[in-house]
């Protein structure tokens, strides 16, 4: 058996033509007129590639899409965890801001007191 695979065109990289030559030896190639049974078997063999490659391509597409969905779900879960972490930090941040503002107010008051003690 001799095979030749030819890409249909440069724009359709997923499509190819598969050629098959069947030889019974000494470069005696089968023809539909010479050996009908062998020719029909070879033709059925080639035609079986269409169904098998289509099924394989479908399984590959399903696997790839399952990975896309899984990655998207993982990203959503990460974003949801980040949201929860941020929501937990907001009240703490607001308390820290109030404490910092009180500290600033005290420091400003001390600064004003010190400035008032200056001699003019």
Secondary structure, 3 states (H helix, E strand, C coil): CEEEEEEEECCEEEEEEEEEECECCCCCECCCCCCHHHHHHHHHHHHHHHHHHHHHHHHHHHHHHHHHHHHHHHHHHHHHHHHHHHHHHHHHHHHHHHHHHHHHHHHHHHHHHHHHCCCC
